[in-house]
């Protein structure tokens, strides 16, 4: 304890020379599924809506997502992907067939948001599209024709159908997922069976018009290391990426996950302890991938991650609508720090989900919109996008509750193209601040931003949209050859060093 200031002491040593590891902007990616109010009302309001929009895409949400430079967006699922048939979502909207969304509430899906609308959304955002194909209930031919429809410039039936529907030039398709959660809602397959299916379906994901679509195989659920072993041993040479899904539950009990807003320090601590498991999962799955891909040409794609709580009282439980507090901001910071640190293997991550579902960036209520504490961490951390990873060695106190201890501080650092260092630090302790001594860089902290709140469960809500928002951080000073940061309890701080 530093008795002069009542802060716990910690030390961070940064490597003065950058690694050769680039932090892919795609680590800061997102996920939008046909689930609850994510697509309809969240992203899409239709061309007849009174809510200001651009070709049916709501302007306020577009503006918020552009601000944080969303690099890649995954669609249409999730579990929905393996019951989605793409032809239902093209052509005049008034003639598109309806379907029942059997995974998420049994509601009617009118298919007004389909391939053209999604690609339009990505072009508006400047985001790369990541489309997940239907392996669970779809055919090889259906998948092959969808890729051709989107990307071919030939005089062919699928390319001409796209032209007939209003898009002359082929779309740029960067990433294609061959199925989703094939071990569960995507078909309840064994890894050997899925590996064979992946090889078969992948054969017909063709490259048209000089494009090279990167193919992503369905990876493991949490700590199912056998799935990764089988996929890498049997299909590695056919894939560009292998996914991983892991959700943070306060209770670790899917039948009663816990409240998003009504919690105490025990739930706060348990949530952060469980989200820190991402370090173990990325490391262990990465070690298996290294056996078969020592040059790390295959990316680990953490395309579903985030907190999952019980749905908000009074809402449809199948819509997975949950509030978003300061606790979620700390979860975000921890996971992004982990992905940054493993950027040599992790080439993409997609938070679940973008609007109104699970750990959302944005919440809407009819014509109203707000950004969440999670959104603000993505805003603070966008300085890492495309940066070069710096080694950060942190030596600090632990945050213990009962018999469980976790690190009090969690950090990552990068160097941008101008030579400026960006350091992000999360203080996971809700009661105690820290005095962090930063060594190793030639420069000093010159600016910073801070995210914190009065209470652990503070959130932004309609009528109180800015309760949790970033502030200027000025609690830093020079001390010899080092910089000293005074970090408040339960906070996320990002500083610039030059």
BELTAGI-V89127 format. One line per field, one symbol per residue. burial: 1 if it has 16 or more other ideal C-beta (glycine too) atoms within 10 Angstrom, else 0. A space follows every 50 residues. Layout:
# BELTAGI-V89127
burial: ???
This chain:
# BELTAGI-V89127
burial: 00000011010111000100101111111111111111111111110000 10100111011101100111111111111111110110111010010010 10110010111111111111110010111111111101010111111111 11000001101100001001101111111111101110101001101110 11011001101011111111100100111111011101111111111111 00000011111010001111111111011011001101100110000111 11111111111100000011111111111111111111111110111111 11111111111111000011111111111111111111110101011010 10000111111111110001111111111101111111011001100111 111001111100000011010010010000011111111111111110
